[in-house]
Amino acid sequence: YDLGLIYGVEITPDNHAIVSMTLTTPNCPVAESMPGEIELQVGSVPGVGHAEVILVWDPPWDPQKMSDEAKLELGML
């Protein structure tokens, strides 16, 4: 979340979580694994029945989307 990759989370009336997120680039090394990992983690939250990740590329990610805490941790501040 602090990296600015999560663009939105919607919870449906039947507790289905839909996460809209992006990656730093379409060729990101974790492009194949990260969406599934996010679905598993969100799906394990008590009260969430099912989780789905939708990858979006617009707007494109840029470092300005990161929280100040993440920038500080990565030495960008």
C-alpha positions, 0 to 999 in steps of 0.5 A: 500500500505504501508503495502506491500500487493499490488504486482502490478496494471495493467490497461488494454486499456479499463481502467480495473484495475487489482490489484495483492495483498496478505494478511499477511496470508491465514487465515487473518481475513479480507481475505473475506472482504478486496479484495471486499473493494479494488475493490470498492475503486479502482473502484471509482477512476475517469477513472477506469471502473472496478476493480478486485483483484487477491489474490496471495500467492507467494511470501509470505508476510513478514514485510520487504515488509512494507514501513519505514513509516508503520513500524514507525507508528506500532512501528517497527523502 
